């Protein structure tokens, strides 16, 4: 979620604003004696304590942020830890309390909105942001964030109006132009504005990639594929240079999963945590159709849709902290007992308390869960796993043409990295499928969109559910969808995405060759 800003006139001391974070001193009391420590050192110490004693670390964070109200990095670290541990009620409480003391604290306000979003209280966040936006109409960040919340709940007209307002207030706000481009009613006029911004000096260099992605989208809507692809290449190149990404480190994570969960260990695992709850994990490469599958299942009267929560990773992290083991997570996982796995399962279900509400069946489509199938098998006896396959060239192009939110899918901006990640993903999924005894059901996106009823019936039977009319009319379901497919899943089934890459067949020949050499096509 984009950070929001309630006011340009922040009620914070000028001395705090002028002081660099690296120079700021944190004040604390020890034996009734006032002492100081550099903020960076305090952060390091608190992070170390949190690895083995979460309660103690949180107590220190709470005390120090109250005694040092202008220590911005300390405050962010405190809020991030609460979010990481899915202590969402506590995060909402401390951010609300700070806003009472410091009404203009943009950090607290942004993290309060983050908490509400994770608690699926999107409409409450919209109500708050509406008030803030009307009180501070010249704040572009607030308008953009309000638009994103409206988009997530399906209020697309309201979202477009907010994005347009953000660019009206700040004509250099490149991200808001990208958000608005999804709802363009006049591609030619919007493209003219974007090209003017690209050639001008208004937009910061670090944000120019947003505009080239916009130009790609508008040219494509106008049917001008050569111009569209030219801007798409520029956009991806600029975005890739702007981010730090180590593809080898990410590939190593995939391989470590196989090392931790050998075939012998997978075969010897006892049943995981068993309760009345039934999680359904939906996995696939980004843009493969996982959001569509989730929307169909989540439209069932007995199911709650969970979206891309990080509940499983956070359950593992919290369980590790509780065990006071501060080493690498793969070493910790290698020595777990049945009792430990059950604790991870219990924590996972607790983390999903806002997702599931009063329903026993809920979905989880976090992008990185495919690395944790061994953990799922060990921890959750009632789990179901669905893997979505799609034409590899359509998936690869769909990733390449998309500007992802936040830090998502960093591999997608460079073809060789995209191909390596795709290859590793399929290798790992095939490994799990071979060694987990029918835990995974694979479906094909193309089959789903061409024979919706038959494939939906198969999906639901696998999940122990009967087909309902709502699952066929999934596009009418009212729930927040935070993924990039929020607009698509509010439309009936369509087949336009099949072989979409062929619109750019000549331009994508290098991608096709790389995919062919990797054995993907």
Beta strands, then each sheet from edge to edge (+ up, - down):
strand 1: 25-30
strand 2: 33-38
strand 3: 278-283
strand 4: 303-304
strand 5: 361-364
strand 6: 384-389
strand 7: 440-444
sheet 1: 1+ 2-
sheet 2: 4+ 5+ 3+ 6+ 7+
end
